[in-house]
């Protein structure tokens, strides 16, 4: 599925489904069409698929949202949140193979994944504080749940760039390795009985927060994005 020139290439091979971000000239920056395509693909997977591998083409895993095309639009945010929610609430294991930079929405894909393999030279960051953007409730709280409040503050407020080794140390990634290692991990977890995996994922992801913000936080979110849009004009 998805031709060689498609911005998202998706394939199914037995128990493994692969999602390839295929926009290397733009560092695989996400558009509304891309996140919608991924969500539709994942929702339509056959029962035989037990694990989903997300990876990127070219030097970057994902450079975030396409700021020119989509990042400030409500449609993009709705589509991005739907894709992230689909990864989180899937009964299948989602593995991200991060071979290069994962920035913004690229790092959010990592947060929504169950397991993350990073190449030694890969890194990730969430730069909204530096860029003047705002971040949704789920991404902030999910990060804090995974790495703890102290590390989350450093990543969010100081825009810490997290190396692969550091990511493993703080629980943001689970292994430093290459694509063969990622495929080996997929083969291993894909061999496990699916009902047990589904229950474990459901409990692990049974948090009480969503992408929605409180009214007070929403006002801050809207003000930050309005200022960011004004600065880009």
Biotite code that builds the C-alpha atoms (Angstrom):
import biotite.structure as struc

atoms = struc.array([
    struc.Atom([0.000, 0.000, 0.000], chain_id="A", res_id=1, res_name="UNK", atom_name="CA", element="C"),
    struc.Atom([1.316, 3.456, -0.867], chain_id="A", res_id=2, res_name="UNK", atom_name="CA", element="C"),
    struc.Atom([3.549, 3.895, -3.898], chain_id="A", res_id=3, res_name="UNK", atom_name="CA", element="C"),
    struc.Atom([7.248, 4.665, -3.786], chain_id="A", res_id=4, res_name="UNK", atom_name="CA", element="C"),
    struc.Atom([6.484, 8.400, -3.987], chain_id="A", res_id=5, res_name="UNK", atom_name="CA", element="C"),
    struc.Atom([3.768, 8.402, -1.304], chain_id="A", res_id=6, res_name="UNK", atom_name="CA", element="C"),
    struc.Atom([4.495, 10.548, 1.743], chain_id="A", res_id=7, res_name="UNK", atom_name="CA", element="C"),
    struc.Atom([3.433, 7.626, 3.924], chain_id="A", res_id=8, res_name="UNK", atom_name="CA", element="C"),
    struc.Atom([4.223, 4.088, 2.792], chain_id="A", res_id=9, res_name="UNK", atom_name="CA", element="C"),
    struc.Atom([2.424, 1.309, 4.628], chain_id="A", res_id=10, res_name="UNK", atom_name="CA", element="C"),
    struc.Atom([2.937, -2.440, 4.313], chain_id="A", res_id=11, res_name="UNK", atom_name="CA", element="C"),
    struc.Atom([1.721, -5.614, 5.980], chain_id="A", res_id=12, res_name="UNK", atom_name="CA", element="C"),
    struc.Atom([3.887, -8.731, 6.114], chain_id="A", res_id=13, res_name="UNK", atom_name="CA", element="C"),
    struc.Atom([2.369, -11.462, 8.241], chain_id="A", res_id=14, res_name="UNK", atom_name="CA", element="C"),
    struc.Atom([2.210, -10.302, 11.859], chain_id="A", res_id=15, res_name="UNK", atom_name="CA", element="C"),
    struc.Atom([4.113, -7.070, 11.132], chain_id="A", res_id=16, res_name="UNK", atom_name="CA", element="C"),
    struc.Atom([2.684, -3.812, 9.815], chain_id="A", res_id=17, res_name="UNK", atom_name="CA", element="C"),
    struc.Atom([5.131, -1.054, 8.907], chain_id="A", res_id=18, res_name="UNK", atom_name="CA", element="C"),
    struc.Atom([4.471, 2.667, 8.643], chain_id="A", res_id=19, res_name="UNK", atom_name="CA", element="C"),
    struc.Atom([7.247, 4.503, 6.787], chain_id="A", res_id=20, res_name="UNK", atom_name="CA", element="C"),
    struc.Atom([7.308, 8.298, 6.902], chain_id="A", res_id=21, res_name="UNK", atom_name="CA", element="C"),
    struc.Atom([8.489, 9.013, 3.369], chain_id="A", res_id=22, res_name="UNK", atom_name="CA", element="C"),
    struc.Atom([9.104, 12.730, 3.068], chain_id="A", res_id=23, res_name="UNK", atom_name="CA", element="C"),
    struc.Atom([12.878, 12.868, 3.467], chain_id="A", res_id=24, res_name="UNK", atom_name="CA", element="C"),
    struc.Atom([13.350, 16.223, 1.728], chain_id="A", res_id=25, res_name="UNK", atom_name="CA", element="C"),
    struc.Atom([11.189, 17.763, 4.474], chain_id="A", res_id=26, res_name="UNK", atom_name="CA", element="C"),
    struc.Atom([12.714, 15.643, 7.257], chain_id="A", res_id=27, res_name="UNK", atom_name="CA", element="C"),
    struc.Atom([9.459, 13.666, 7.299], chain_id="A", res_id=28, res_name="UNK", atom_name="CA", element="C"),
    struc.Atom([7.553, 16.660, 8.662], chain_id="A", res_id=29, res_name="UNK", atom_name="CA", element="C"),
    struc.Atom([3.940, 15.664, 9.193], chain_id="A", res_id=30, res_name="UNK", atom_name="CA", element="C"),
    struc.Atom([0.949, 17.074, 7.342], chain_id="A", res_id=31, res_name="UNK", atom_name="CA", element="C"),
    struc.Atom([-2.753, 16.606, 8.000], chain_id="A", res_id=32, res_name="UNK", atom_name="CA", element="C"),
    struc.Atom([-2.980, 14.172, 5.085], chain_id="A", res_id=33, res_name="UNK", atom_name="CA", element="C"),
    struc.Atom([-0.118, 12.077, 6.477], chain_id="A", res_id=34, res_name="UNK", atom_name="CA", element="C"),
    struc.Atom([-1.524, 11.670, 9.987], chain_id="A", res_id=35, res_name="UNK", atom_name="CA", element="C"),
    struc.Atom([-4.981, 10.910, 8.574], chain_id="A", res_id=36, res_name="UNK", atom_name="CA", element="C"),
    struc.Atom([-3.489, 8.243, 6.287], chain_id="A", res_id=37, res_name="UNK", atom_name="CA", element="C"),
    struc.Atom([-1.691, 6.578, 9.198], chain_id="A", res_id=38, res_name="UNK", atom_name="CA", element="C"),
    struc.Atom([-4.814, 6.556, 11.361], chain_id="A", res_id=39, res_name="UNK", atom_name="CA", element="C"),
    struc.Atom([-6.925, 4.976, 8.612], chain_id="A", res_id=40, res_name="UNK", atom_name="CA", element="C"),
    struc.Atom([-4.266, 2.347, 7.936], chain_id="A", res_id=41, res_name="UNK", atom_name="CA", element="C"),
    struc.Atom([-3.901, 1.341, 11.577], chain_id="A", res_id=42, res_name="UNK", atom_name="CA", element="C"),
    struc.Atom([-7.655, 1.193, 12.138], chain_id="A", res_id=43, res_name="UNK", atom_name="CA", element="C"),
    struc.Atom([-8.062, -1.072, 9.124], chain_id="A", res_id=44, res_name="UNK", atom_name="CA", element="C"),
    struc.Atom([-5.364, -3.620, 9.951], chain_id="A", res_id=45, res_name="UNK", atom_name="CA", element="C"),
    struc.Atom([-6.301, -7.308, 9.761], chain_id="A", res_id=46, res_name="UNK", atom_name="CA", element="C"),
    struc.Atom([-6.444, -9.380, 12.933], chain_id="A", res_id=47, res_name="UNK", atom_name="CA", element="C"),
    struc.Atom([-3.309, -11.254, 11.856], chain_id="A", res_id=48, res_name="UNK", atom_name="CA", element="C"),
    struc.Atom([-1.185, -8.162, 12.562], chain_id="A", res_id=49, res_name="UNK", atom_name="CA", element="C"),
    struc.Atom([0.262, -8.152, 16.074], chain_id="A", res_id=50, res_name="UNK", atom_name="CA", element="C"),
    struc.Atom([2.882, -5.412, 15.978], chain_id="A", res_id=51, res_name="UNK", atom_name="CA", element="C"),
    struc.Atom([3.250, -2.055, 14.223], chain_id="A", res_id=52, res_name="UNK", atom_name="CA", element="C"),
    struc.Atom([6.658, -0.580, 13.374], chain_id="A", res_id=53, res_name="UNK", atom_name="CA", element="C"),
    struc.Atom([6.938, 3.157, 12.698], chain_id="A", res_id=54, res_name="UNK", atom_name="CA", element="C"),
    struc.Atom([10.105, 4.481, 11.064], chain_id="A", res_id=55, res_name="UNK", atom_name="CA", element="C"),
    struc.Atom([11.326, 7.232, 8.763], chain_id="A", res_id=56, res_name="UNK", atom_name="CA", element="C"),
    struc.Atom([13.056, 7.529, 5.387], chain_id="A", res_id=57, res_name="UNK", atom_name="CA", element="C"),
    struc.Atom([16.135, 9.697, 4.960], chain_id="A", res_id=58, res_name="UNK", atom_name="CA", element="C"),
    struc.Atom([18.295, 11.327, 7.647], chain_id="A", res_id=59, res_name="UNK", atom_name="CA", element="C"),
    struc.Atom([15.494, 12.169, 10.114], chain_id="A", res_id=60, res_name="UNK", atom_name="CA", element="C"),
    struc.Atom([12.882, 10.071, 11.872], chain_id="A", res_id=61, res_name="UNK", atom_name="CA", element="C"),
    struc.Atom([10.436, 12.980, 11.945], chain_id="A", res_id=62, res_name="UNK", atom_name="CA", element="C"),
    struc.Atom([11.153, 16.694, 12.075], chain_id="A", res_id=63, res_name="UNK", atom_name="CA", element="C"),
    struc.Atom([7.766, 17.465, 13.629], chain_id="A", res_id=64, res_name="UNK", atom_name="CA", element="C"),
    struc.Atom([4.792, 19.138, 12.046], chain_id="A", res_id=65, res_name="UNK", atom_name="CA", element="C"),
    struc.Atom([5.062, 20.898, 8.704], chain_id="A", res_id=66, res_name="UNK", atom_name="CA", element="C"),
    struc.Atom([4.965, 24.478, 9.991], chain_id="A", res_id=67, res_name="UNK", atom_name="CA", element="C"),
    struc.Atom([4.119, 25.936, 6.594], chain_id="A", res_id=68, res_name="UNK", atom_name="CA", element="C"),
    struc.Atom([1.374, 23.485, 5.703], chain_id="A", res_id=69, res_name="UNK", atom_name="CA", element="C"),
    struc.Atom([-0.336, 22.268, 8.834], chain_id="A", res_id=70, res_name="UNK", atom_name="CA", element="C"),
    struc.Atom([1.098, 22.946, 12.260], chain_id="A", res_id=71, res_name="UNK", atom_name="CA", element="C"),
    struc.Atom([-1.149, 25.817, 13.286], chain_id="A", res_id=72, res_name="UNK", atom_name="CA", element="C"),
    struc.Atom([-4.399, 24.376, 11.903], chain_id="A", res_id=73, res_name="UNK", atom_name="CA", element="C"),
    struc.Atom([-7.140, 22.809, 14.003], chain_id="A", res_id=74, res_name="UNK", atom_name="CA", element="C"),
    struc.Atom([-7.510, 20.031, 11.427], chain_id="A", res_id=75, res_name="UNK", atom_name="CA", element="C"),
    struc.Atom([-3.875, 19.057, 11.874], chain_id="A", res_id=76, res_name="UNK", atom_name="CA", element="C"),
    struc.Atom([-4.095, 18.966, 15.649], chain_id="A", res_id=77, res_name="UNK", atom_name="CA", element="C"),
    struc.Atom([-7.262, 16.876, 15.525], chain_id="A", res_id=78, res_name="UNK", atom_name="CA", element="C"),
    struc.Atom([-5.610, 14.494, 13.077], chain_id="A", res_id=79, res_name="UNK", atom_name="CA", element="C"),
    struc.Atom([-2.379, 14.283, 15.069], chain_id="A", res_id=80, res_name="UNK", atom_name="CA", element="C"),
    struc.Atom([-4.229, 13.567, 18.306], chain_id="A", res_id=81, res_name="UNK", atom_name="CA", element="C"),
    struc.Atom([-6.348, 10.903, 16.584], chain_id="A", res_id=82, res_name="UNK", atom_name="CA", element="C"),
    struc.Atom([-3.198, 9.185, 15.300], chain_id="A", res_id=83, res_name="UNK", atom_name="CA", element="C"),
    struc.Atom([-1.465, 9.299, 18.689], chain_id="A", res_id=84, res_name="UNK", atom_name="CA", element="C"),
    struc.Atom([-4.598, 7.994, 20.413], chain_id="A", res_id=85, res_name="UNK", atom_name="CA", element="C"),
    struc.Atom([-4.808, 5.162, 17.894], chain_id="A", res_id=86, res_name="UNK", atom_name="CA", element="C"),
    struc.Atom([-1.237, 4.111, 18.702], chain_id="A", res_id=87, res_name="UNK", atom_name="CA", element="C"),
    struc.Atom([-1.873, 4.272, 22.452], chain_id="A", res_id=88, res_name="UNK", atom_name="CA", element="C"),
    struc.Atom([-5.196, 2.446, 22.475], chain_id="A", res_id=89, res_name="UNK", atom_name="CA", element="C"),
    struc.Atom([-4.310, -0.171, 19.876], chain_id="A", res_id=90, res_name="UNK", atom_name="CA", element="C"),
    struc.Atom([-4.326, -3.697, 21.297], chain_id="A", res_id=91, res_name="UNK", atom_name="CA", element="C"),
    struc.Atom([-1.184, -4.286, 19.213], chain_id="A", res_id=92, res_name="UNK", atom_name="CA", element="C"),
    struc.Atom([2.310, -3.291, 20.313], chain_id="A", res_id=93, res_name="UNK", atom_name="CA", element="C"),
    struc.Atom([3.607, -0.166, 18.563], chain_id="A", res_id=94, res_name="UNK", atom_name="CA", element="C"),
    struc.Atom([7.384, 0.080, 18.100], chain_id="A", res_id=95, res_name="UNK", atom_name="CA", element="C"),
    struc.Atom([9.148, 3.227, 16.893], chain_id="A", res_id=96, res_name="UNK", atom_name="CA", element="C"),
    struc.Atom([12.561, 2.892, 15.264], chain_id="A", res_id=97, res_name="UNK", atom_name="CA", element="C"),
    struc.Atom([14.226, 6.286, 15.624], chain_id="A", res_id=98, res_name="UNK", atom_name="CA", element="C"),
    struc.Atom([17.322, 6.449, 13.422], chain_id="A", res_id=99, res_name="UNK", atom_name="CA", element="C"),
    struc.Atom([17.685, 10.232, 13.347], chain_id="A", res_id=100, res_name="UNK", atom_name="CA", element="C"),
    struc.Atom([16.229, 13.392, 14.878], chain_id="A", res_id=101, res_name="UNK", atom_name="CA", element="C"),
    struc.Atom([12.720, 13.150, 16.349], chain_id="A", res_id=102, res_name="UNK", atom_name="CA", element="C"),
    struc.Atom([11.451, 16.661, 16.977], chain_id="A", res_id=103, res_name="UNK", atom_name="CA", element="C"),
    struc.Atom([8.088, 17.925, 18.211], chain_id="A", res_id=104, res_name="UNK", atom_name="CA", element="C"),
    struc.Atom([5.397, 15.676, 16.776], chain_id="A", res_id=105, res_name="UNK", atom_name="CA", element="C"),
    struc.Atom([8.142, 13.166, 15.975], chain_id="A", res_id=106, res_name="UNK", atom_name="CA", element="C"),
    struc.Atom([8.903, 12.875, 19.672], chain_id="A", res_id=107, res_name="UNK", atom_name="CA", element="C"),
    struc.Atom([5.175, 12.660, 20.390], chain_id="A", res_id=108, res_name="UNK", atom_name="CA", element="C"),
    struc.Atom([5.104, 9.535, 18.211], chain_id="A", res_id=109, res_name="UNK", atom_name="CA", element="C"),
    struc.Atom([7.785, 8.130, 20.512], chain_id="A", res_id=110, res_name="UNK", atom_name="CA", element="C"),
    struc.Atom([5.627, 8.980, 23.536], chain_id="A", res_id=111, res_name="UNK", atom_name="CA", element="C"),
    struc.Atom([2.654, 7.176, 21.991], chain_id="A", res_id=112, res_name="UNK", atom_name="CA", element="C"),
    struc.Atom([4.704, 4.068, 21.183], chain_id="A", res_id=113, res_name="UNK", atom_name="CA", element="C"),
    struc.Atom([4.996, 1.091, 23.501], chain_id="A", res_id=114, res_name="UNK", atom_name="CA", element="C"),
    struc.Atom([8.660, 0.438, 22.723], chain_id="A", res_id=115, res_name="UNK", atom_name="CA", element="C"),
    struc.Atom([11.335, 2.643, 21.145], chain_id="A", res_id=116, res_name="UNK", atom_name="CA", element="C"),
    struc.Atom([14.624, 1.634, 19.513], chain_id="A", res_id=117, res_name="UNK", atom_name="CA", element="C"),
    struc.Atom([17.047, 4.497, 18.827], chain_id="A", res_id=118, res_name="UNK", atom_name="CA", element="C"),
    struc.Atom([20.208, 4.444, 16.769], chain_id="A", res_id=119, res_name="UNK", atom_name="CA", element="C"),
    struc.Atom([23.294, 5.654, 18.668], chain_id="A", res_id=120, res_name="UNK", atom_name="CA", element="C"),
    struc.Atom([23.409, 9.017, 16.867], chain_id="A", res_id=121, res_name="UNK", atom_name="CA", element="C"),
    struc.Atom([19.666, 9.685, 17.080], chain_id="A", res_id=122, res_name="UNK", atom_name="CA", element="C"),
    struc.Atom([18.219, 12.341, 19.362], chain_id="A", res_id=123, res_name="UNK", atom_name="CA", element="C"),
    struc.Atom([14.866, 13.832, 20.249], chain_id="A", res_id=124, res_name="UNK", atom_name="CA", element="C"),
    struc.Atom([13.467, 17.077, 21.596], chain_id="A", res_id=125, res_name="UNK", atom_name="CA", element="C"),
    struc.Atom([10.252, 18.987, 22.254], chain_id="A", res_id=126, res_name="UNK", atom_name="CA", element="C"),
    struc.Atom([10.997, 22.635, 21.327], chain_id="A", res_id=127, res_name="UNK", atom_name="CA", element="C"),
    struc.Atom([7.675, 24.493, 21.925], chain_id="A", res_id=128, res_name="UNK", atom_name="CA", element="C"),
    struc.Atom([9.168, 26.657, 24.706], chain_id="A", res_id=129, res_name="UNK", atom_name="CA", element="C"),
    struc.Atom([11.939, 27.877, 22.402], chain_id="A", res_id=130, res_name="UNK", atom_name="CA", element="C"),
    struc.Atom([9.594, 28.411, 19.442], chain_id="A", res_id=131, res_name="UNK", atom_name="CA", element="C"),
    struc.Atom([6.770, 30.022, 21.391], chain_id="A", res_id=132, res_name="UNK", atom_name="CA", element="C"),
    struc.Atom([4.303, 27.244, 20.606], chain_id="A", res_id=133, res_name="UNK", atom_name="CA", element="C"),
    struc.Atom([1.970, 25.459, 23.025], chain_id="A", res_id=134, res_name="UNK", atom_name="CA", element="C"),
    struc.Atom([1.643, 21.744, 23.725], chain_id="A", res_id=135, res_name="UNK", atom_name="CA", element="C"),
    struc.Atom([-1.455, 19.706, 24.458], chain_id="A", res_id=136, res_name="UNK", atom_name="CA", element="C"),
    struc.Atom([-2.302, 18.275, 27.868], chain_id="A", res_id=137, res_name="UNK", atom_name="CA", element="C"),
    struc.Atom([-1.722, 14.624, 26.916], chain_id="A", res_id=138, res_name="UNK", atom_name="CA", element="C"),
    struc.Atom([1.806, 15.138, 25.565], chain_id="A", res_id=139, res_name="UNK", atom_name="CA", element="C"),
    struc.Atom([2.946, 17.030, 28.661], chain_id="A", res_id=140, res_name="UNK", atom_name="CA", element="C"),
    struc.Atom([1.487, 14.518, 31.102], chain_id="A", res_id=141, res_name="UNK", atom_name="CA", element="C"),
    struc.Atom([2.511, 11.484, 29.073], chain_id="A", res_id=142, res_name="UNK", atom_name="CA", element="C"),
    struc.Atom([6.109, 12.710, 29.042], chain_id="A", res_id=143, res_name="UNK", atom_name="CA", element="C"),
    struc.Atom([6.034, 13.298, 32.801], chain_id="A", res_id=144, res_name="UNK", atom_name="CA", element="C"),
    struc.Atom([4.559, 9.827, 33.356], chain_id="A", res_id=145, res_name="UNK", atom_name="CA", element="C"),
    struc.Atom([7.320, 8.201, 31.320], chain_id="A", res_id=146, res_name="UNK", atom_name="CA", element="C"),
    struc.Atom([10.411, 10.085, 32.490], chain_id="A", res_id=147, res_name="UNK", atom_name="CA", element="C"),
    struc.Atom([9.304, 11.762, 35.737], chain_id="A", res_id=148, res_name="UNK", atom_name="CA", element="C"),
    struc.Atom([8.633, 15.419, 36.491], chain_id="A", res_id=149, res_name="UNK", atom_name="CA", element="C"),
    struc.Atom([12.275, 16.429, 36.854], chain_id="A", res_id=150, res_name="UNK", atom_name="CA", element="C"),
    struc.Atom([13.340, 15.130, 33.453], chain_id="A", res_id=151, res_name="UNK", atom_name="CA", element="C"),
    struc.Atom([10.089, 16.406, 31.908], chain_id="A", res_id=152, res_name="UNK", atom_name="CA", element="C"),
    struc.Atom([10.841, 19.920, 33.149], chain_id="A", res_id=153, res_name="UNK", atom_name="CA", element="C"),
    struc.Atom([14.291, 19.801, 31.588], chain_id="A", res_id=154, res_name="UNK", atom_name="CA", element="C"),
    struc.Atom([12.929, 18.519, 28.269], chain_id="A", res_id=155, res_name="UNK", atom_name="CA", element="C"),
    struc.Atom([9.993, 20.948, 28.116], chain_id="A", res_id=156, res_name="UNK", atom_name="CA", element="C"),
    struc.Atom([11.211, 24.121, 29.812], chain_id="A", res_id=157, res_name="UNK", atom_name="CA", element="C"),
    struc.Atom([14.918, 23.984, 28.936], chain_id="A", res_id=158, res_name="UNK", atom_name="CA", element="C"),
    struc.Atom([14.351, 22.276, 25.553], chain_id="A", res_id=159, res_name="UNK", atom_name="CA", element="C"),
    struc.Atom([16.883, 19.579, 26.422], chain_id="A", res_id=160, res_name="UNK", atom_name="CA", element="C"),
    struc.Atom([18.032, 17.597, 23.396], chain_id="A", res_id=161, res_name="UNK", atom_name="CA", element="C"),
    struc.Atom([17.923, 13.962, 24.501], chain_id="A", res_id=162, res_name="UNK", atom_name="CA", element="C"),
    struc.Atom([20.522, 11.595, 23.046], chain_id="A", res_id=163, res_name="UNK", atom_name="CA", element="C"),
    struc.Atom([19.809, 7.918, 22.477], chain_id="A", res_id=164, res_name="UNK", atom_name="CA", element="C"),
    struc.Atom([21.850, 6.858, 25.497], chain_id="A", res_id=165, res_name="UNK", atom_name="CA", element="C"),
    struc.Atom([20.169, 9.448, 27.689], chain_id="A", res_id=166, res_name="UNK", atom_name="CA", element="C"),
    struc.Atom([16.744, 8.416, 26.389], chain_id="A", res_id=167, res_name="UNK", atom_name="CA", element="C"),
    struc.Atom([17.352, 4.840, 27.513], chain_id="A", res_id=168, res_name="UNK", atom_name="CA", element="C"),
    struc.Atom([18.607, 6.029, 30.911], chain_id="A", res_id=169, res_name="UNK", atom_name="CA", element="C"),
    struc.Atom([15.411, 7.978, 31.634], chain_id="A", res_id=170, res_name="UNK", atom_name="CA", element="C"),
    struc.Atom([12.973, 5.478, 30.107], chain_id="A", res_id=171, res_name="UNK", atom_name="CA", element="C"),
    struc.Atom([12.091, 7.430, 26.981], chain_id="A", res_id=172, res_name="UNK", atom_name="CA", element="C"),
    struc.Atom([13.621, 4.711, 24.787], chain_id="A", res_id=173, res_name="UNK", atom_name="CA", element="C"),
    struc.Atom([14.130, 1.052, 25.533], chain_id="A", res_id=174, res_name="UNK", atom_name="CA", element="C"),
    struc.Atom([17.102, 0.032, 23.415], chain_id="A", res_id=175, res_name="UNK", atom_name="CA", element="C"),
    struc.Atom([19.957, 1.529, 21.420], chain_id="A", res_id=176, res_name="UNK", atom_name="CA", element="C"),
    struc.Atom([20.233, -0.396, 18.174], chain_id="A", res_id=177, res_name="UNK", atom_name="CA", element="C"),
    struc.Atom([19.772, -0.520, 14.411], chain_id="A", res_id=178, res_name="UNK", atom_name="CA", element="C"),
    struc.Atom([16.929, -1.507, 12.097], chain_id="A", res_id=179, res_name="UNK", atom_name="CA", element="C"),
    struc.Atom([17.782, -5.194, 12.424], chain_id="A", res_id=180, res_name="UNK", atom_name="CA", element="C"),
    struc.Atom([17.426, -4.850, 16.190], chain_id="A", res_id=181, res_name="UNK", atom_name="CA", element="C"),
    struc.Atom([14.060, -3.151, 15.747], chain_id="A", res_id=182, res_name="UNK", atom_name="CA", element="C"),
    struc.Atom([12.847, -5.927, 13.459], chain_id="A", res_id=183, res_name="UNK", atom_name="CA", element="C"),
    struc.Atom([14.112, -8.553, 15.915], chain_id="A", res_id=184, res_name="UNK", atom_name="CA", element="C"),
    struc.Atom([12.199, -6.835, 18.716], chain_id="A", res_id=185, res_name="UNK", atom_name="CA", element="C"),
    struc.Atom([9.056, -6.746, 16.569], chain_id="A", res_id=186, res_name="UNK", atom_name="CA", element="C"),
    struc.Atom([9.405, -10.457, 15.776], chain_id="A", res_id=187, res_name="UNK", atom_name="CA", element="C"),
    struc.Atom([9.833, -11.290, 19.457], chain_id="A", res_id=188, res_name="UNK", atom_name="CA", element="C"),
    struc.Atom([6.923, -9.295, 20.841], chain_id="A", res_id=189, res_name="UNK", atom_name="CA", element="C"),
    struc.Atom([4.788, -10.200, 17.838], chain_id="A", res_id=190, res_name="UNK", atom_name="CA", element="C"),
    struc.Atom([5.088, -13.863, 18.828], chain_id="A", res_id=191, res_name="UNK", atom_name="CA", element="C"),
    struc.Atom([3.431, -13.307, 22.206], chain_id="A", res_id=192, res_name="UNK", atom_name="CA", element="C"),
    struc.Atom([-0.249, -14.261, 22.756], chain_id="A", res_id=193, res_name="UNK", atom_name="CA", element="C"),
    struc.Atom([-2.294, -11.194, 21.748], chain_id="A", res_id=194, res_name="UNK", atom_name="CA", element="C"),
    struc.Atom([-4.918, -11.222, 24.508], chain_id="A", res_id=195, res_name="UNK", atom_name="CA", element="C"),
    struc.Atom([-2.332, -10.850, 27.247], chain_id="A", res_id=196, res_name="UNK", atom_name="CA", element="C"),
    struc.Atom([-0.657, -8.021, 25.358], chain_id="A", res_id=197, res_name="UNK", atom_name="CA", element="C"),
    struc.Atom([-4.012, -6.272, 24.911], chain_id="A", res_id=198, res_name="UNK", atom_name="CA", element="C"),
    struc.Atom([-4.724, -6.413, 28.663], chain_id="A", res_id=199, res_name="UNK", atom_name="CA", element="C"),
    struc.Atom([-1.254, -5.199, 29.606], chain_id="A", res_id=200, res_name="UNK", atom_name="CA", element="C"),
    struc.Atom([-1.471, -2.272, 27.173], chain_id="A", res_id=201, res_name="UNK", atom_name="CA", element="C"),
    struc.Atom([-4.947, -1.330, 28.363], chain_id="A", res_id=202, res_name="UNK", atom_name="CA", element="C"),
    struc.Atom([-3.818, -1.115, 31.989], chain_id="A", res_id=203, res_name="UNK", atom_name="CA", element="C"),
    struc.Atom([-0.505, 0.603, 31.226], chain_id="A", res_id=204, res_name="UNK", atom_name="CA", element="C"),
    struc.Atom([-2.335, 3.276, 29.228], chain_id="A", res_id=205, res_name="UNK", atom_name="CA", element="C"),
    struc.Atom([-5.283, 3.677, 31.590], chain_id="A", res_id=206, res_name="UNK", atom_name="CA", element="C"),
    struc.Atom([-4.478, 7.292, 32.450], chain_id="A", res_id=207, res_name="UNK", atom_name="CA", element="C"),
    struc.Atom([-7.211, 9.780, 33.252], chain_id="A", res_id=208, res_name="UNK", atom_name="CA", element="C"),
    struc.Atom([-5.976, 12.626, 31.051], chain_id="A", res_id=209, res_name="UNK", atom_name="CA", element="C"),
    struc.Atom([-6.766, 13.478, 27.432], chain_id="A", res_id=210, res_name="UNK", atom_name="CA", element="C"),
    struc.Atom([-5.518, 15.998, 24.886], chain_id="A", res_id=211, res_name="UNK", atom_name="CA", element="C"),
    struc.Atom([-8.061, 18.526, 26.176], chain_id="A", res_id=212, res_name="UNK", atom_name="CA", element="C"),
    struc.Atom([-6.926, 21.324, 28.471], chain_id="A", res_id=213, res_name="UNK", atom_name="CA", element="C"),
    struc.Atom([-8.743, 22.968, 31.345], chain_id="A", res_id=214, res_name="UNK", atom_name="CA", element="C"),
    struc.Atom([-10.400, 26.303, 30.416], chain_id="A", res_id=215, res_name="UNK", atom_name="CA", element="C"),
    struc.Atom([-7.545, 28.235, 32.041], chain_id="A", res_id=216, res_name="UNK", atom_name="CA", element="C"),
    struc.Atom([-4.881, 26.171, 30.302], chain_id="A", res_id=217, res_name="UNK", atom_name="CA", element="C"),
    struc.Atom([-6.774, 26.397, 26.998], chain_id="A", res_id=218, res_name="UNK", atom_name="CA", element="C"),
    struc.Atom([-6.636, 30.199, 27.169], chain_id="A", res_id=219, res_name="UNK", atom_name="CA", element="C"),
    struc.Atom([-2.866, 30.018, 27.607], chain_id="A", res_id=220, res_name="UNK", atom_name="CA", element="C"),
    struc.Atom([-2.620, 27.493, 24.734], chain_id="A", res_id=221, res_name="UNK", atom_name="CA", element="C"),
    struc.Atom([-4.655, 29.725, 22.398], chain_id="A", res_id=222, res_name="UNK", atom_name="CA", element="C"),
    struc.Atom([-2.680, 32.834, 23.342], chain_id="A", res_id=223, res_name="UNK", atom_name="CA", element="C"),
    struc.Atom([0.652, 31.111, 22.691], chain_id="A", res_id=224, res_name="UNK", atom_name="CA", element="C"),
    struc.Atom([-0.430, 29.880, 19.270], chain_id="A", res_id=225, res_name="UNK", atom_name="CA", element="C"),
    struc.Atom([-1.908, 33.286, 18.358], chain_id="A", res_id=226, res_name="UNK", atom_name="CA", element="C"),
    struc.Atom([1.401, 34.949, 19.191], chain_id="A", res_id=227, res_name="UNK", atom_name="CA", element="C"),
    struc.Atom([3.343, 32.288, 17.272], chain_id="A", res_id=228, res_name="UNK", atom_name="CA", element="C"),
    struc.Atom([1.170, 32.856, 14.187], chain_id="A", res_id=229, res_name="UNK", atom_name="CA", element="C"),
    struc.Atom([1.637, 36.621, 14.492], chain_id="A", res_id=230, res_name="UNK", atom_name="CA", element="C"),
    struc.Atom([5.421, 36.243, 14.681], chain_id="A", res_id=231, res_name="UNK", atom_name="CA", element="C"),
    struc.Atom([5.497, 34.130, 11.494], chain_id="A", res_id=232, res_name="UNK", atom_name="CA", element="C"),
    struc.Atom([3.653, 36.696, 9.378], chain_id="A", res_id=233, res_name="UNK", atom_name="CA", element="C"),
])
